[in-house]
Amino acid sequence: MPNLLTVGQVSDIPLETVRHYDIEGEPVVIAHTSEGFFALEDRCSHADVALSEGELDGCMLECWLHGAVFDVRTGVPATLPALVPVKTYDVFADPSNPEGPIEVNPTPNPIQSKGK
């Protein structure tokens, strides 16, 4: 089992919203979608701005600056102008337990390429 960090409670991130965290010095955004919780690098690969300031639509997170859209499940950009995926992190949380912990593995997953 990886060394997990507890960052908060399920109730801290309402459904269909995102929240920024600093995890071991790295900016991370956690999204709460109907498919569960997902964590990715809180930095647009196109413009180096916080994705947590953008809009979440289902599992797609739109960068507020130029409109690049990232799939929160994979970190892969779905639209231009971003071309490079962002890091993702494993998240463990039970959405049915509002007082339950949100735990994140601070080691990023291998970056996925477009089309995977």
Phi, psi and omega in degrees: 000133180292162176283102185270146175249130175276123183253345181169198179249157179307321182292348178290337182234094179300156178307138178068029175228170178232161177212141180274142173221152168258118182241109183051044176082000180253136176285126182228139174249132176251128180251137175251107181246174177295343178268355179128200180258140179222145180234138176214165178305130181270060181203118177297132181287349178268315190237003177056046174237162184290122175291335181296347177270359181269190183255135176261128177229101186066241178255016180249128181246120184264129175291133184289337188279305183239002174086009175298141182243132180243140174281117184292342179284330187236339186081000183279133177289138180261342181219161172288159011272357179286139177239338187255130177296159174255160180294148173239161181225146176286136179238139178236116180200148177253102183302339180279354180242092184303332181267000180286160183283153166255118181242140183233137170280118184288352177272120181294153173286160173301139181291132178274153176262162178301141177092357179257000000 
